[in-house]
Amino acid sequence: MHIVITGANRGIGHAMAERARAAGHQVTGTAREPVDDLVALDVTDPVSCGALAEHLQDHPVDLLVCNAGIYPDKGQPLETGYPAAMWAESFATNVTGVFLCIQSLLPNLRAAQGAKIAIISSQMASHTLAPGGSYIYRASKAAALNLGRNLAADLAPEGIAVGIYHPGWVRTDMGGDAAEISVDEAADGLLARFAALDMAATGCFQTWDGRDHPY
């Protein structure tokens, strides 16, 4: 199976790529500033997304994992924080970047039998969990959830399944040291969710450990 993982240079993306390779899959990992065998990709740049498609040529993609994301507004004060540029950067990465990557690789996904798309969102996207704060991140991940749900509807006639996932509160640079689970637990759980994704579950919003998450 050929798996493409965006944001594979660190954290959950890196761990998923390592595990997928160890399981015998072909993995194309991307990063904005690539190292080792990673492919350069700035998900906010249509030209860069097009270059990734050119790099892959007509090679089928069985699973596309849209993992690249940013969380710049942690701890911002309501009265003076959340500048407009931060909103623009976050939505360009967390929402537009997901769409551009999927759009660019549609021919590769269509070339595979039973291709899948996994979008890494967050429980912070859920309107049922709204404790305040982190307005930009919450809004961008809610938009990514909405994007995934609508893509699932449009791609269903082609047999391409789309799942949206909460990776857990993970001990990474983004999640912090106080988070609940390790990178390894998140990666293993997510890969199991992707393996289980099929057309019967397309449009799902699930947690890393297999629970259906409320919207």
Backbone as ProteinMPNN parsed JSONL, in Angstrom:
{"seq_chain_A": "MHIVITGANRGIGHAMAERARAAGHQVTGTAREPVDDLVALDVTDPVSCGALAEHLQDHPVDLLVCNAGIYPDKGQPLETGYPAAMWAESFATNVTGVFLCIQSLLPNLRAAQGAKIAIISSQMASHTLAPGGSYIYRASKAAALNLGRNLAADLAPEGIAVGIYHPGWVRTDMGGDAAEISVDEAADGLLARFAALDMAATGCFQTWDGRDHPY", "coords_chain_A": {"N_chain_A": [[0.847, -1.194, 0.0], [0.501, 2.238, -0.794], [1.198, 5.048, 1.009], [0.627, 8.419, 1.707], [1.783, 10.914, 3.794], [1.318, 13.958, 5.232], [3.246, 16.497, 6.875], [5.245, 14.893, 8.127], [7.603, 15.07, 9.475], [7.912, 15.252, 12.201], [6.615, 14.477, 15.511], [3.318, 13.087, 15.621], [2.926, 12.562, 12.897], [5.476, 11.758, 12.01], [5.843, 9.467, 13.581], [3.735, 7.846, 12.654], [4.558, 7.459, 10.008], [6.962, 6.004, 10.357], [5.976, 3.642, 11.532], [4.257, 2.695, 9.558], [6.044, 2.168, 7.478], [7.567, 0.164, 8.718], [5.685, -1.804, 8.755], [5.683, -2.612, 6.201], [4.666, -1.01, 4.197], [4.736, 1.321, 1.44], [5.829, 4.543, 1.906], [5.285, 7.943, 1.432], [6.472, 10.647, 2.83], [5.968, 14.033, 3.849], [7.248, 17.391, 4.312], [7.52, 20.804, 5.255], [10.086, 21.832, 5.366], [12.101, 19.677, 4.247], [13.824, 16.746, 5.415], [16.188, 14.036, 5.267], [14.53, 11.412, 3.723], [12.207, 12.748, 3.145], [9.681, 14.528, 1.3], [9.5, 17.742, -0.132], [6.943, 19.927, 0.836], [4.756, 22.54, 1.028], [1.812, 22.979, 2.34], [0.157, 25.132, 2.112], [0.609, 26.309, -0.269], [-0.357, 26.363, -3.54], [1.292, 25.818, -5.756], [3.354, 24.292, -4.65], [1.871, 22.071, -3.8], [1.087, 21.151, -6.288], [3.591, 20.444, -7.256], [4.176, 18.254, -5.652], [2.312, 16.432, -6.643], [3.33, 16.159, -9.229], [5.759, 14.988, -8.594], [4.922, 12.499, -7.685], [3.843, 11.559, -9.968], [1.974, 9.351, -11.893], [1.52, 7.544, -9.928], [-0.399, 5.426, -7.939], [-2.198, 6.423, -4.987], [-2.979, 4.968, -2.063], [-3.718, 5.656, 0.505], [-4.172, 8.775, 1.863], [-2.952, 10.849, 4.26], [-3.83, 13.608, 5.89], [-2.131, 15.413, 7.802], [-0.545, 17.586, 8.497], [-0.373, 20.544, 10.406], [-1.018, 23.513, 12.413], [-0.853, 25.259, 15.588], [-1.056, 28.064, 16.675], [-2.22, 29.806, 18.509], [-2.381, 29.231, 21.202], [-3.045, 30.1, 24.483], [-3.495, 32.787, 23.943], [-4.577, 36.103, 24.763], [-7.96, 37.142, 25.113], [-8.669, 39.831, 24.891], [-6.596, 41.225, 23.595], [-5.275, 39.522, 21.903], [-5.046, 37.015, 19.258], [-4.434, 37.92, 16.496], [-5.189, 39.14, 13.167], [-3.474, 38.153, 11.172], [-2.654, 35.756, 12.271], [-4.991, 34.26, 12.249], [-5.291, 34.029, 9.465], [-2.977, 32.582, 8.703], [-3.337, 30.187, 10.109], [-5.757, 29.123, 9.093], [-4.995, 28.868, 6.45], [-3.16, 26.785, 6.613], [-4.4, 24.686, 8.172], [-6.871, 24.257, 7.008], [-7.328, 25.225, 4.229], [-4.962, 24.136, 3.283], [-5.356, 21.388, 3.651], [-7.422, 20.934, 1.821], [-6.19, 21.708, -0.638], [-4.13, 19.84, -0.867], [-5.531, 17.4, -1.045], [-7.028, 17.928, -3.35], [-4.983, 18.191, -5.273], [-3.951, 15.628, -5.33], [-5.983, 14.036, -6.198], [-6.106, 12.652, -8.771], [-4.23, 10.605, -8.268], [-5.35, 9.283, -6.099], [-7.69, 8.391, -7.269], [-6.617, 6.571, -8.986], [-6.059, 4.416, -7.454], [-7.355, 1.397, -5.98], [-10.136, 1.548, -4.035], [-9.338, 3.792, -2.455], [-8.363, 5.864, 0.374], [-8.93, 8.7, 2.485], [-7.581, 10.391, 5.19], [-8.236, 12.766, 7.558], [-6.702, 14.73, 9.897], [-8.169, 16.101, 12.516], [-9.507, 17.43, 15.423], [-10.667, 16.98, 18.793], [-11.28, 19.455, 19.63], [-12.626, 20.596, 17.602], [-15.25, 20.049, 17.921], [-18.551, 21.17, 18.45], [-19.86, 20.496, 20.689], [-18.041, 20.443, 22.668], [-16.99, 23.071, 24.094], [-15.198, 24.917, 25.758], [-14.128, 27.426, 25.663], [-11.536, 29.806, 24.655], [-8.5, 29.419, 22.621], [-9.444, 30.12, 20.042], [-8.848, 30.361, 17.299], [-7.565, 27.961, 16.558], [-9.559, 26.098, 17.281], [-11.653, 26.911, 15.562], [-10.493, 26.502, 13.044], [-10.046, 23.74, 13.04], [-12.637, 22.851, 13.278], [-13.584, 23.674, 10.82], [-12.038, 22.02, 9.187], [-13.127, 19.572, 9.877], [-15.744, 19.909, 8.868], [-15.104, 20.198, 6.176], [-14.078, 17.624, 5.619], [-16.383, 16.05, 6.011], [-18.046, 16.915, 3.928], [-16.46, 16.33, 1.691], [-16.508, 13.571, 1.911], [-19.125, 13.02, 1.135], [-19.108, 13.88, -1.553], [-17.141, 12.271, -2.709], [-17.975, 9.716, -2.326], [-19.473, 8.38, -4.44], [-17.343, 7.585, -6.026], [-16.1, 5.679, -4.615], [-14.19, 6.407, -2.745], [-13.18, 6.628, 0.482], [-13.572, 8.791, 3.293], [-12.266, 9.813, 6.318], [-12.428, 11.511, 9.471], [-10.446, 12.556, 12.179], [-9.767, 12.588, 15.703], [-6.75, 12.894, 17.229], [-6.18, 12.398, 19.851], [-5.093, 13.777, 23.02], [-1.952, 14.57, 22.887], [1.41, 13.957, 23.861], [3.336, 16.049, 22.579], [5.228, 18.666, 20.895], [3.171, 20.388, 20.306], [1.032, 19.433, 21.891], [2.033, 19.408, 24.489], [3.71, 18.661, 27.66], [1.978, 17.759, 29.607], [0.027, 16.268, 28.464], [-2.268, 13.526, 27.649], [-1.66, 11.056, 26.324], [0.949, 9.106, 24.696], [3.057, 9.757, 21.814], [3.47, 7.384, 20.424], [1.248, 5.801, 21.181], [-0.828, 7.312, 20.054], [-0.164, 7.233, 17.306], [-0.263, 4.456, 16.734], [-2.956, 3.942, 17.314], [-4.301, 5.625, 15.494], [-3.452, 4.608, 12.987], [-4.661, 2.134, 13.107], [-7.314, 2.941, 12.993], [-7.423, 4.026, 10.427], [-6.999, 1.756, 8.899], [-9.354, 0.428, 9.359], [-11.212, 2.021, 8.166], [-13.822, 2.316, 5.845], [-16.22, 2.324, 3.123], [-18.645, 2.15, 4.405], [-18.192, 3.549, 6.696], [-17.516, 6.062, 5.892], [-17.063, 9.587, 6.204], [-16.97, 9.604, 8.922], [-16.348, 10.767, 12.284], [-13.979, 10.2, 14.42], [-12.266, 9.097, 17.419], [-8.816, 8.528, 18.305], [-8.748, 6.06, 19.53], [-10.893, 4.667, 18.594], [-13.514, 5.448, 19.205], [-16.684, 6.898, 18.385], [-16.889, 10.303, 17.815], [-18.688, 13.049, 19.185], [-20.211, 15.534, 17.138]], "CA_chain_A": [[0.0, 0.0, 0.0], [1.236, 3.498, -0.843], [0.617, 6.003, 1.949], [1.202, 9.763, 1.736], [1.536, 11.55, 5.096], [1.831, 15.325, 5.308], [3.761, 16.821, 8.2], [5.838, 13.648, 8.627], [8.948, 15.335, 9.983], [7.968, 15.213, 13.662], [5.377, 14.18, 16.207], [2.465, 11.972, 15.212], [3.184, 12.257, 11.496], [6.731, 11.003, 11.927], [5.616, 8.146, 14.168], [2.902, 7.065, 11.732], [5.373, 7.091, 8.855], [7.88, 4.943, 10.769], [5.227, 2.413, 11.748], [3.754, 2.214, 8.271], [7.184, 1.568, 6.764], [7.915, -1.08, 9.398], [4.65, -2.78, 8.401], [5.89, -3.006, 4.814], [4.021, -0.112, 3.246], [5.516, 2.397, 0.838], [5.393, 5.793, 2.516], [5.798, 9.238, 1.001], [6.273, 11.637, 3.876], [6.284, 15.393, 3.414], [7.524, 18.415, 5.308], [7.795, 22.107, 4.655], [11.543, 21.836, 5.216], [12.328, 18.232, 4.303], [15.112, 16.134, 5.763], [16.272, 12.615, 4.924], [13.806, 11.013, 2.507], [10.938, 13.462, 3.055], [9.456, 15.334, 0.095], [9.127, 19.116, 0.191], [5.555, 20.308, 0.613], [4.093, 23.592, 1.788], [0.412, 22.705, 2.002], [-0.549, 26.391, 1.859], [1.044, 26.814, -1.575], [-0.848, 25.521, -4.636], [2.412, 25.388, -6.6], [4.026, 23.215, -3.939], [0.99, 20.897, -3.876], [1.209, 20.655, -7.655], [4.9, 19.807, -7.398], [4.073, 16.931, -5.05], [1.608, 15.594, -7.613], [4.276, 15.864, -10.306], [6.742, 14.052, -8.044], [4.297, 11.174, -7.614], [3.441, 11.213, -11.332], [0.683, 8.655, -11.92], [1.584, 6.47, -8.941], [-1.608, 5.431, -7.103], [-2.111, 6.674, -3.549], [-4.023, 4.19, -1.395], [-4.129, 6.371, 1.715], [-3.621, 10.12, 2.055], [-3.149, 11.308, 5.636], [-3.645, 15.064, 5.976], [-1.714, 15.555, 9.191], [0.139, 18.867, 8.74], [-1.224, 21.537, 11.056], [-0.377, 24.412, 13.369], [-1.674, 25.697, 16.722], [-0.277, 29.211, 17.129], [-2.95, 30.744, 19.376], [-2.503, 28.735, 22.571], [-2.786, 31.093, 25.531], [-3.711, 34.174, 23.514], [-5.601, 36.812, 25.538], [-9.128, 37.52, 24.32], [-8.765, 41.283, 24.688], [-5.542, 41.794, 22.745], [-4.634, 38.49, 21.098], [-5.69, 36.504, 18.047], [-4.322, 38.878, 15.383], [-5.745, 38.694, 11.89], [-2.482, 37.36, 10.446], [-2.643, 34.422, 12.867], [-6.159, 33.585, 11.679], [-5.03, 33.708, 8.051], [-1.962, 31.528, 8.624], [-3.893, 28.936, 10.623], [-6.728, 28.575, 8.144], [-4.259, 28.476, 5.243], [-2.52, 25.494, 6.87], [-5.269, 23.658, 8.74], [-8.091, 24.054, 6.215], [-7.016, 25.33, 2.805], [-3.886, 23.186, 2.992], [-5.954, 20.051, 3.531], [-8.15, 20.873, 0.549], [-5.266, 21.776, -1.773], [-3.409, 18.569, -0.968], [-6.473, 16.406, -1.56], [-7.355, 18.293, -4.738], [-3.828, 17.926, -6.129], [-3.677, 14.192, -5.421], [-7.175, 13.299, -6.623], [-5.812, 11.64, -9.803], [-3.511, 9.478, -7.668], [-6.324, 8.558, -5.29], [-8.611, 7.726, -8.194], [-5.891, 5.488, -9.641], [-5.984, 3.292, -6.519], [-8.607, 0.69, -5.722], [-10.59, 1.741, -2.663], [-8.48, 4.759, -1.772], [-8.884, 6.461, 1.601], [-8.375, 9.981, 2.926], [-7.706, 10.597, 6.63], [-7.999, 14.159, 7.936], [-6.476, 14.875, 11.333], [-8.824, 17.277, 13.078], [-9.307, 17.47, 16.862], [-11.892, 17.1, 19.576], [-11.536, 20.881, 19.772], [-13.511, 20.986, 16.51], [-16.623, 19.713, 18.271], [-19.322, 22.251, 19.082], [-20.33, 20.003, 21.982], [-16.956, 20.699, 23.612], [-16.649, 24.469, 23.85], [-14.87, 25.542, 27.035], [-13.539, 28.744, 25.455], [-10.124, 29.912, 24.332], [-7.965, 28.794, 21.401], [-10.506, 30.349, 19.058], [-8.388, 30.133, 15.925], [-7.349, 26.523, 16.362], [-10.859, 25.434, 17.324], [-12.406, 27.238, 14.355], [-9.863, 25.884, 11.878], [-10.269, 22.297, 13.088], [-14.058, 22.662, 12.966], [-13.691, 23.805, 9.362], [-11.468, 20.803, 8.601], [-14.145, 18.545, 10.074], [-16.804, 20.175, 7.891], [-14.532, 19.883, 4.863], [-14.032, 16.183, 5.485], [-17.744, 15.516, 5.88], [-18.544, 17.225, 2.59], [-15.683, 15.529, 0.747], [-17.002, 12.2, 1.995], [-20.338, 12.941, 0.324], [-18.791, 14.051, -2.967], [-16.269, 11.206, -3.203], [-18.594, 8.406, -2.118], [-19.772, 7.667, -5.684], [-16.116, 7.056, -6.611], [-15.557, 4.647, -3.74], [-13.096, 6.933, -1.923], [-13.672, 6.865, 1.838], [-12.95, 9.908, 4.004], [-12.467, 9.809, 7.764], [-11.89, 12.647, 10.219], [-9.984, 11.918, 13.41], [-9.148, 13.252, 16.846], [-5.589, 12.048, 17.52], [-5.927, 12.346, 21.284], [-4.249, 14.834, 23.577], [-0.703, 13.83, 22.727], [2.617, 14.609, 24.37], [4.188, 16.551, 21.5], [5.467, 20.101, 21.051], [1.864, 21.039, 20.259], [0.171, 19.004, 22.992], [2.635, 19.719, 25.777], [4.149, 17.546, 28.503], [0.898, 17.306, 30.487], [-0.98, 15.573, 27.653], [-2.72, 12.241, 28.19], [-1.111, 9.849, 25.7], [2.224, 9.256, 24.007], [3.037, 9.772, 20.352], [3.351, 6.003, 19.959], [-0.143, 5.386, 21.349], [-1.636, 8.024, 19.062], [0.153, 6.72, 15.97], [-0.802, 3.103, 16.606], [-4.406, 4.031, 17.289], [-4.757, 6.233, 14.24], [-3.241, 3.668, 11.887], [-5.719, 1.12, 13.211], [-8.561, 3.564, 12.514], [-7.34, 4.152, 8.962], [-7.154, 0.414, 8.334], [-10.758, 0.033, 9.488], [-12.059, 2.929, 7.389], [-14.37, 1.807, 4.594], [-17.312, 3.152, 2.625], [-19.716, 2.152, 5.397], [-17.834, 4.498, 7.752], [-17.052, 7.331, 5.332], [-17.626, 10.745, 6.869], [-16.919, 9.413, 10.37], [-15.497, 11.591, 13.141], [-13.631, 9.234, 15.446], [-11.083, 9.303, 18.234], [-7.677, 7.658, 18.011], [-8.965, 4.735, 20.089], [-12.016, 4.009, 17.959], [-14.839, 5.911, 19.635], [-17.316, 7.939, 17.599], [-16.838, 11.579, 18.55], [-19.819, 13.927, 18.867], [-19.883, 16.695, 16.32]], "C_chain_A": [[0.882, 1.243, 0.0], [0.493, 4.529, 0.003], [1.36, 7.328, 1.829], [0.797, 10.415, 3.053], [2.142, 12.945, 5.079], [2.267, 15.62, 6.747], [4.407, 15.618, 8.867], [7.222, 13.845, 9.231], [9.049, 15.258, 11.501], [6.623, 14.727, 14.208], [4.636, 12.972, 15.668], [2.74, 11.573, 13.77], [4.422, 11.416, 11.307], [6.541, 9.591, 12.453], [4.755, 7.279, 13.257], [3.713, 6.597, 10.53], [6.319, 5.944, 9.202], [7.158, 3.612, 10.921], [4.715, 1.836, 10.438], [4.874, 1.568, 7.453], [7.557, 0.222, 7.384], [6.92, -2.19, 9.072], [4.727, -3.186, 6.937], [5.239, -2.126, 3.775], [5.029, 0.86, 2.638], [4.97, 3.71, 1.36], [6.076, 6.973, 1.843], [5.451, 10.235, 2.089], [6.678, 13.015, 3.381], [6.567, 16.302, 4.604], [7.805, 19.721, 4.587], [9.287, 22.277, 4.403], [12.009, 20.391, 5.35], [13.741, 17.868, 4.737], [15.033, 14.66, 5.374], [15.487, 12.33, 3.643], [12.454, 11.706, 2.363], [10.887, 14.316, 1.786], [8.991, 16.728, 0.519], [7.662, 19.363, -0.133], [5.159, 21.405, 1.58], [2.628, 23.504, 1.424], [-0.373, 23.98, 1.7], [-0.31, 26.925, 0.455], [0.554, 25.902, -2.694], [0.266, 25.008, -5.547], [3.143, 24.213, -5.959], [3.182, 21.938, -3.962], [1.034, 20.29, -5.272], [2.523, 19.944, -7.889], [4.908, 18.421, -6.764], [3.382, 15.969, -6.012], [2.526, 15.218, -8.771], [5.322, 14.853, -9.847], [6.189, 12.629, -8.026], [3.905, 10.651, -8.988], [2.087, 10.5, -11.297], [0.643, 7.497, -10.923], [0.341, 6.518, -8.05], [-1.294, 5.714, -5.637], [-3.282, 5.954, -2.886], [-4.579, 4.894, -0.163], [-3.402, 7.705, 1.774], [-3.974, 10.569, 3.46], [-2.809, 12.793, 5.705], [-3.394, 15.409, 7.443], [-1.101, 16.922, 9.496], [-0.823, 19.879, 9.358], [-0.435, 22.388, 12.034], [-1.387, 24.844, 14.43], [-0.971, 26.903, 17.348], [-0.94, 30.056, 18.214], [-3.141, 30.254, 20.799], [-2.146, 29.84, 23.568], [-2.97, 32.54, 25.123], [-4.793, 34.848, 24.373], [-6.735, 37.281, 24.631], [-9.104, 39.001, 23.958], [-7.777, 41.809, 23.656], [-4.909, 40.786, 21.794], [-5.385, 38.161, 19.824], [-5.627, 37.497, 16.876], [-4.791, 38.267, 14.069], [-4.765, 37.817, 11.124], [-2.421, 35.931, 10.976], [-3.84, 33.611, 12.38], [-5.87, 33.128, 10.247], [-4.05, 32.552, 7.919], [-2.544, 30.182, 9.047], [-4.876, 28.315, 9.652], [-6.038, 28.141, 6.851], [-3.636, 27.097, 5.418], [-3.533, 24.408, 7.204], [-6.507, 23.351, 7.902], [-7.772, 24.072, 4.719], [-5.942, 24.318, 2.416], [-4.383, 21.771, 2.846], [-6.633, 19.916, 2.173], [-7.198, 20.847, -0.643], [-4.521, 20.457, -1.969], [-4.308, 17.483, -1.548], [-6.775, 16.672, -3.031], [-6.218, 17.926, -5.681], [-3.613, 16.433, -6.359], [-4.905, 13.372, -5.814], [-6.886, 12.284, -7.738], [-5.119, 10.408, -9.247], [-4.441, 8.624, -6.808], [-7.28, 7.773, -6.179], [-7.953, 6.545, -8.9], [-5.767, 4.256, -8.755], [-7.355, 2.636, -6.398], [-8.99, 0.894, -4.269], [-9.718, 2.68, -1.862], [-9.186, 5.36, -0.556], [-8.19, 7.798, 1.86], [-8.636, 10.104, 4.419], [-7.326, 12.044, 6.946], [-7.851, 14.23, 9.448], [-7.081, 16.201, 11.782], [-8.52, 17.299, 14.58], [-10.657, 17.452, 17.548], [-12.254, 18.563, 19.783], [-12.366, 21.434, 18.617], [-14.975, 20.837, 16.886], [-17.342, 20.878, 18.934], [-19.9, 21.804, 20.418], [-19.27, 20.165, 23.066], [-16.444, 22.104, 23.366], [-16.378, 25.191, 25.164], [-14.268, 26.938, 26.902], [-12.063, 28.677, 25.12], [-9.749, 29.214, 23.042], [-8.925, 28.936, 20.223], [-10.072, 30.01, 17.635], [-8.229, 28.639, 15.658], [-8.679, 25.791, 16.336], [-11.631, 25.666, 16.024], [-11.814, 26.545, 13.13], [-10.094, 24.371, 11.87], [-11.747, 21.957, 12.868], [-14.284, 22.758, 11.459], [-13.132, 22.574, 8.663], [-12.438, 19.632, 8.745], [-15.265, 18.694, 9.046], [-16.342, 19.834, 6.481], [-14.532, 18.376, 4.627], [-15.399, 15.56, 5.286], [-18.292, 15.744, 4.47], [-17.778, 16.48, 1.507], [-16.156, 14.083, 0.739], [-18.242, 12.022, 1.13], [-20.011, 12.999, -1.165], [-17.989, 12.888, -3.544], [-16.861, 9.814, -3.033], [-18.929, 7.688, -3.421], [-18.539, 7.068, -6.365], [-15.471, 5.986, -5.746], [-14.36, 5.086, -2.931], [-13.656, 7.307, -0.562], [-12.874, 7.986, 2.501], [-13.285, 9.785, 5.483], [-11.815, 11.013, 8.398], [-11.6, 12.166, 11.635], [-9.447, 12.909, 14.438], [-7.98, 12.379, 17.293], [-5.344, 11.81, 18.998], [-5.145, 13.58, 21.721], [-2.878, 14.206, 23.773], [0.481, 14.641, 23.235], [3.576, 14.91, 23.215], [4.494, 18.015, 21.803], [4.138, 20.857, 21.079], [1.026, 20.709, 21.491], [0.709, 19.32, 24.376], [2.918, 18.481, 26.615], [3.034, 16.982, 29.37], [-0.163, 16.494, 29.752], [-1.171, 14.127, 28.116], [-2.013, 11.021, 27.611], [0.2, 10.164, 24.982], [2.015, 9.328, 22.496], [2.827, 8.365, 19.809], [1.917, 5.505, 20.073], [-1.033, 6.033, 20.294], [-1.417, 7.445, 17.667], [-0.433, 5.334, 15.752], [-2.319, 3.129, 16.493], [-4.934, 4.58, 15.985], [-4.585, 5.276, 13.062], [-4.273, 2.54, 11.916], [-7.051, 1.673, 12.713], [-8.561, 3.659, 10.987], [-7.552, 2.793, 8.293], [-8.615, -0.017, 8.345], [-11.693, 0.896, 8.644], [-12.516, 2.267, 6.096], [-15.558, 2.681, 4.192], [-18.49, 3.195, 3.599], [-19.464, 3.196, 6.481], [-17.445, 5.866, 7.215], [-17.81, 8.51, 5.94], [-17.568, 10.675, 8.377], [-16.035, 10.468, 11.03], [-15.205, 10.726, 14.354], [-12.386, 9.65, 16.22], [-10.021, 8.274, 17.874], [-7.911, 6.229, 18.494], [-10.292, 4.115, 19.647], [-13.402, 4.407, 18.403], [-15.382, 6.951, 18.652], [-17.373, 9.211, 18.416], [-18.055, 12.409, 18.204], [-19.36, 15.131, 18.068], [-20.072, 17.989, 17.095]], "O_chain_A": [[1.888, 1.297, 0.707], [-0.672, 4.841, -0.245], [2.59, 7.353, 1.848], [-0.386, 10.464, 3.391], [3.354, 13.092, 4.927], [1.725, 15.065, 7.703], [4.151, 15.346, 10.041], [7.935, 12.871, 9.471], [10.154, 15.205, 12.041], [5.642, 14.587, 13.478], [5.242, 11.964, 15.304], [2.783, 10.386, 13.451], [4.419, 10.463, 10.528], [7.017, 8.629, 11.85], [5.027, 6.087, 13.109], [3.566, 5.459, 10.086], [6.462, 5.007, 8.417], [7.662, 2.574, 10.493], [4.74, 0.621, 10.238], [4.665, 0.538, 6.811], [7.83, -0.743, 6.67], [7.265, -3.371, 9.108], [3.935, -4.007, 6.476], [5.254, -2.455, 2.589], [6.048, 1.179, 3.252], [3.769, 3.964, 1.265], [7.299, 6.997, 1.703], [4.294, 10.621, 2.254], [7.613, 13.153, 2.593], [6.178, 16.02, 5.737], [8.272, 19.73, 3.448], [9.702, 22.795, 3.366], [12.283, 19.932, 6.459], [14.707, 18.581, 4.464], [13.948, 14.112, 5.18], [15.747, 12.935, 2.603], [11.637, 11.293, 1.541], [11.914, 14.761, 1.274], [8.175, 16.863, 1.431], [7.194, 19.053, -1.229], [5.217, 21.229, 2.797], [2.232, 23.904, 0.329], [-1.447, 23.92, 1.1], [-0.955, 27.887, 0.036], [1.011, 24.763, -2.788], [0.189, 23.888, -6.052], [3.506, 23.254, -6.639], [3.721, 20.843, -4.127], [1.019, 19.069, -5.427], [2.581, 18.96, -8.627], [5.565, 17.511, -7.27], [3.815, 14.828, -6.177], [2.501, 14.08, -9.24], [5.724, 13.972, -10.608], [6.907, 11.673, -8.318], [3.664, 9.456, -9.163], [1.141, 11.025, -10.709], [-0.17, 6.582, -11.057], [0.057, 7.56, -7.461], [-0.259, 5.297, -5.117], [-4.441, 6.295, -3.123], [-5.755, 4.751, 0.172], [-2.173, 7.759, 1.739], [-5.15, 10.66, 3.815], [-1.646, 13.181, 5.592], [-4.322, 15.66, 8.212], [-1.138, 17.369, 10.643], [-1.948, 20.048, 8.887], [0.673, 22.031, 12.435], [-2.598, 24.804, 14.213], [-0.367, 26.791, 18.414], [-0.295, 30.935, 18.786], [-3.969, 30.794, 21.533], [-1.07, 30.434, 23.493], [-2.63, 33.44, 25.891], [-5.813, 34.229, 24.677], [-6.499, 37.756, 23.52], [-9.476, 39.379, 22.848], [-8.092, 42.744, 22.92], [-4.085, 41.163, 20.96], [-6.242, 38.919, 19.371], [-6.664, 37.87, 16.328], [-4.788, 37.049, 13.888], [-5.171, 36.841, 10.493], [-2.165, 34.998, 10.215], [-3.72, 32.412, 12.127], [-6.165, 31.994, 9.87], [-4.263, 31.644, 7.116], [-2.275, 29.158, 8.418], [-4.835, 27.108, 9.413], [-6.446, 27.162, 6.227], [-3.589, 26.319, 4.466], [-3.53, 23.338, 6.595], [-7.122, 22.298, 8.068], [-7.927, 23.063, 4.03], [-6.008, 23.715, 1.345], [-3.886, 21.023, 2.004], [-6.45, 18.925, 1.466], [-7.379, 20.046, -1.56], [-4.31, 20.015, -3.098], [-3.897, 16.736, -2.436], [-6.776, 15.755, -3.852], [-6.459, 17.406, -6.771], [-3.159, 16.014, -7.423], [-4.867, 12.143, -5.766], [-7.372, 11.155, -7.664], [-5.382, 9.291, -9.693], [-4.333, 7.398, -6.79], [-7.633, 6.634, -5.876], [-8.635, 5.629, -9.358], [-5.414, 3.177, -9.232], [-8.381, 3.253, -6.683], [-8.267, 0.469, -3.368], [-9.392, 2.395, -0.71], [-10.413, 5.368, -0.462], [-7.029, 7.996, 1.503], [-9.77, 9.943, 4.87], [-6.22, 12.485, 6.633], [-8.753, 13.841, 10.19], [-6.571, 17.275, 11.465], [-7.354, 17.193, 14.96], [-11.667, 17.854, 16.97], [-13.405, 18.882, 20.08], [-12.766, 22.597, 18.639], [-15.846, 21.427, 16.247], [-16.818, 21.499, 19.859], [-20.378, 22.63, 21.197], [-19.572, 20.038, 24.253], [-15.565, 22.312, 22.529], [-17.203, 25.974, 25.636], [-13.933, 27.568, 27.905], [-11.42, 27.639, 25.276], [-10.56, 28.51, 22.44], [-9.179, 27.974, 19.499], [-10.842, 29.44, 16.862], [-8.708, 28.126, 14.647], [-8.907, 24.953, 15.465], [-12.193, 24.731, 15.454], [-12.552, 26.056, 12.275], [-10.312, 23.785, 10.81], [-12.068, 20.896, 12.333], [-15.082, 22.009, 10.896], [-13.684, 22.128, 7.657], [-12.555, 18.8, 7.845], [-15.681, 17.714, 8.429], [-17.09, 19.256, 5.691], [-14.937, 17.907, 3.563], [-15.556, 14.642, 4.48], [-18.927, 14.86, 3.894], [-18.365, 16.045, 0.516], [-16.201, 13.443, -0.312], [-18.398, 10.997, 0.466], [-20.581, 12.243, -1.953], [-18.132, 12.553, -4.72], [-16.308, 8.838, -3.541], [-18.694, 6.483, -3.516], [-18.662, 6.156, -7.182], [-14.421, 5.447, -6.095], [-13.584, 4.248, -2.471], [-14.504, 8.193, -0.454], [-11.667, 8.114, 2.298], [-14.452, 9.667, 5.854], [-10.779, 11.489, 7.933], [-12.409, 11.453, 12.228], [-8.788, 13.897, 14.116], [-8.192, 11.236, 17.696], [-4.407, 11.102, 19.366], [-4.609, 14.323, 20.898], [-2.664, 13.417, 24.694], [0.539, 15.857, 23.058], [4.489, 14.14, 22.919], [4.078, 18.544, 22.834], [4.0, 21.851, 21.793], [0.388, 21.589, 22.068], [-0.058, 19.481, 25.326], [2.429, 17.391, 26.319], [3.127, 15.843, 29.826], [-1.149, 16.075, 30.358], [-0.36, 13.581, 28.863], [-1.785, 10.047, 28.328], [0.516, 11.32, 24.702], [0.946, 9.005, 21.979], [2.089, 8.174, 18.842], [1.418, 4.853, 19.156], [-1.892, 5.373, 19.71], [-2.375, 7.197, 16.935], [-1.031, 5.065, 14.71], [-2.898, 2.419, 15.671], [-5.904, 4.062, 15.431], [-5.483, 5.152, 12.23], [-4.703, 2.054, 10.869], [-7.828, 0.955, 12.083], [-9.577, 3.402, 10.34], [-8.202, 2.697, 7.252], [-9.064, -0.737, 7.453], [-12.849, 0.53, 8.433], [-11.705, 1.726, 5.345], [-15.858, 3.67, 4.86], [-19.246, 4.166, 3.616], [-20.404, 3.676, 7.115], [-17.081, 6.749, 7.991], [-19.02, 8.448, 6.161], [-18.058, 11.577, 9.057], [-15.101, 10.989, 10.421], [-16.064, 10.537, 15.215], [-11.569, 10.44, 15.747], [-10.306, 7.273, 17.216], [-7.343, 5.287, 17.941], [-10.762, 3.151, 20.253], [-14.379, 3.766, 18.015], [-14.631, 7.785, 18.147], [-17.838, 9.215, 19.556], [-18.432, 12.475, 17.034], [-18.277, 15.673, 18.286], [-19.839, 19.071, 16.556]]}, "name": "protein", "num_of_chains": 1, "seq": "MHIVITGANRGIGHAMAERARAAGHQVTGTAREPVDDLVALDVTDPVSCGALAEHLQDHPVDLLVCNAGIYPDKGQPLETGYPAAMWAESFATNVTGVFLCIQSLLPNLRAAQGAKIAIISSQMASHTLAPGGSYIYRASKAAALNLGRNLAADLAPEGIAVGIYHPGWVRTDMGGDAAEISVDEAADGLLARFAALDMAATGCFQTWDGRDHPY"}
